[in-house]
Amino acid sequence: MELYERQQFDFLLQEAVERYVQRVEQRNQGALLALDRLRQDREGEGVWMSQFVDAIFEDFLLTNIAGAGFVMRALASRRVPELSSRPGQTVEQFVISSAKAVFSELFYQKTEECLEQHASFEVVAAGTDEV
């Protein structure tokens, strides 16, 4: 992958994580609860990660063979997550769904890191011990 393409992918990933973290924190009253819900179920109430990844692929015009190829080249050294192939699916559809699956794994890791960082700055209500 050329350096300019790597830079574009890194920007895409950072932008996606920032947008998602902002939304998931708002839906879940902060980073702590958002992180907990994300870890429990990526598709659970107030989290809906795959819907967000689908939207990011649409927004960044990656829902075609070239866009999916761009993502796959950027993540070429990562392990392939478990994939399910649908009968009758075109090669393009398979490549796009594969790119989304690989991207989703990295996206999850980066989101978790960002939420952990945000959670470390949240004020947690103290118990009954007051100073």
C-alpha positions in Angstrom: 0.0 0.0 0.0 1.3 3.4 -0.9 2.0 5.9 1.9 -0.7 8.3 0.8 -3.3 5.4 0.8 -2.1 4.3 4.3 -2.6 7.9 5.5 -6.1 8.0 4.0 -7.0 4.7 5.7 -5.7 5.9 9.0 -7.8 9.0 8.7 -10.9 7.0 7.8 -10.4 4.7 10.8 -9.8 7.6 13.2 -12.8 9.5 11.9 -15.0 6.5 12.2 -14.0 5.7 15.7 -14.4 9.3 16.8 -17.9 9.5 15.3 -19.0 6.2 16.8 -17.6 6.8 20.2 -19.4 10.2 20.4 -22.7 8.5 19.4 -22.3 5.5 21.7 -21.4 7.6 24.7 -24.5 9.8 24.1 -26.8 6.8 23.8 -25.4 5.1 26.9 -24.9 8.1 29.3 -21.1 8.1 29.1 -18.1 6.1 28.3 -18.3 3.6 31.2 -21.7 2.2 30.4 -21.0 2.4 26.6 -17.8 0.3 27.1 -19.6 -2.2 29.2 -22.4 -2.6 26.7 -20.0 -2.8 23.8 -18.1 -5.6 25.5 -21.3 -7.5 26.3 -22.8 -7.3 22.8 -21.5 -5.4 19.8 -25.0 -5.4 18.3 -26.9 -4.8 21.6 -29.3 -1.9 22.4 -27.5 1.5 22.1 -24.4 -0.1 20.5 -25.4 -1.4 17.0 -21.8 -1.6 15.7 -22.4 -3.3 12.4 -25.0 -0.7 11.4 -22.4 2.0 12.1 -19.8 0.1 10.0 -22.3 -0.2 7.2 -23.0 3.5 7.4 -19.2 4.3 7.4 -18.7 2.2 4.3 -21.5 4.1 2.6 -20.3 7.5 3.7 -16.7 6.9 2.6 -17.9 5.2 -0.7 -16.4 1.8 0.1 -19.4 -0.3 -0.9 -17.8 -1.4 -4.1 -15.0 -3.7 -5.2 -12.4 -0.9 -5.3 -13.4 0.4 -1.9 -13.4 -3.0 -0.3 -10.1 -3.7 -1.9 -8.7 -0.5 -0.4 -9.7 -1.7 3.1 -8.4 -5.2 2.5 -5.0 -3.9 1.4 -4.8 -1.7 4.5 -5.6 -4.6 6.7 -3.8 -7.3 4.7 -1.7 -8.6 7.7 -4.6 -9.0 10.1 -6.2 -12.3 10.8 -9.5 -13.1 9.0 -12.5 -13.2 11.3 -15.0 -16.0 10.9 -17.0 -15.3 7.8 -20.3 -16.7 6.5 -20.8 -16.9 2.8 -24.3 -16.6 1.4 -25.2 -18.9 -1.5 -25.7 -16.9 -4.7 -23.6 -14.0 -3.5 -21.4 -12.3 -6.1 -17.7 -12.0 -5.7 -18.1 -8.3 -5.1 -20.6 -8.8 -2.4 -18.3 -11.4 -0.7 -15.3 -9.0 -0.9 -17.3 -6.1 0.5 -18.7 -8.2 3.4 -15.2 -9.6 4.1 -13.8 -6.1 4.1 -16.5 -5.0 6.6 -15.7 -8.0 8.8 -12.0 -7.3 8.9 -12.5 -3.6 9.4 -15.1 -4.3 12.2 -12.5 -6.2 14.2 -10.0 -3.3 14.1 -12.8 -0.8 14.6 -13.9 -2.6 17.7 -10.4 -2.6 19.2 -9.9 1.1 18.5 -13.3 1.9 19.8 -12.7 0.0 23.0 -9.3 1.8 23.5 -11.0 5.2 23.0 -13.8 4.4 25.4 -11.4 3.2 28.0 -9.5 6.4 27.7 -12.7 8.5 28.0 -13.9 6.3 30.9 -10.7 7.0 32.8 -11.7 10.7 32.9 -15.3 10.2 33.9 -16.3 11.1 37.4 -17.7 8.1 39.2 -20.2 8.9 42.0 -18.6 8.1 45.3 -20.4 5.8 47.7 -21.4 6.9 51.2 -17.8 7.8 52.1 -17.6 11.6 51.9 -14.6 13.6 52.7 
